[in-house]
Amino acid sequence: MNGVIMRKVLVQASYTNLVPEKTPVGTVTISCAPGNAGPVFFKGDDGSDVPWVAGEWHEFKGVDLQGFQIKGSPGDVVTLVGGTW
């Protein structure tokens, strides 16, 4: 069954999981809000900080969202839009 994934995530100062609980594997667009105060750092697969600037977005197909960790300016926003199709 197909389901919609739509979330607004508030960024914290230290690394936290993009989604706190197990979610279905999905295809999503992950976006940093254009009004964010600073970059949002995604934890790279090698442990490095990967900065995304305000307004940056990328589409991911068939991913487990628990694999993403983010940090940055507290109160900045990351959005997820997609589904389990």
C-alpha positions in Angstrom: 0.0 0.0 0.0 1.3 3.5 -0.9 1.5 6.1 1.8 2.4 9.8 2.0 5.4 11.0 3.9 5.2 14.7 4.8 7.2 16.1 7.8 8.6 19.4 9.1 11.7 18.7 11.2 13.3 21.3 13.5 17.1 21.3 13.4 19.0 20.9 16.7 22.6 22.1 17.6 23.9 18.5 17.8 23.3 15.6 15.5 19.9 14.0 15.7 18.1 11.5 13.5 16.1 13.1 10.7 13.2 10.9 11.8 13.2 9.5 15.3 11.2 6.3 14.6 11.3 3.5 12.1 9.6 4.6 8.9 8.8 2.7 5.7 11.4 2.9 3.0 10.3 5.7 0.7 11.1 8.1 -2.1 11.3 11.6 -0.7 12.5 15.1 -1.5 14.5 16.5 1.5 14.6 20.3 1.6 16.2 23.0 3.7 13.8 25.9 4.2 14.8 29.0 2.3 14.5 31.1 5.4 17.0 29.1 7.5 19.6 31.1 9.4 22.5 28.9 8.4 23.5 25.7 6.6 22.1 22.4 7.8 24.8 19.7 8.2 24.0 16.2 7.2 26.3 13.5 8.6 28.1 11.9 5.6 28.6 8.2 5.2 32.2 8.7 6.2 31.2 10.8 9.3 32.0 14.2 7.7 29.7 17.2 7.9 28.0 17.8 4.5 26.5 21.3 4.5 23.2 22.1 2.7 22.5 25.8 2.2 19.1 27.4 2.8 16.8 26.4 -0.1 18.9 23.4 -1.1 17.0 20.1 -1.8 17.6 16.6 -3.1 15.4 13.7 -4.1 16.2 10.2 -2.7 14.6 7.1 -4.1 14.0 4.0 -1.9 15.8 5.2 1.2 15.5 4.4 4.9 15.0 7.9 6.5 16.6 6.7 9.8 19.9 6.7 8.0 20.0 10.5 7.9 21.4 12.6 10.8 21.3 16.5 10.8 22.5 19.4 12.9 22.7 23.2 12.5 21.1 26.3 13.9 18.4 25.4 16.4 15.0 26.2 15.0 16.0 26.0 11.3 13.7 23.7 9.3 14.1 20.6 7.1 11.1 19.2 5.2 10.4 15.8 3.8 7.8 15.2 1.1 7.3 12.0 -0.7 5.8 8.6 -0.2 6.2 4.8 -0.1 5.8 4.2 -3.8 
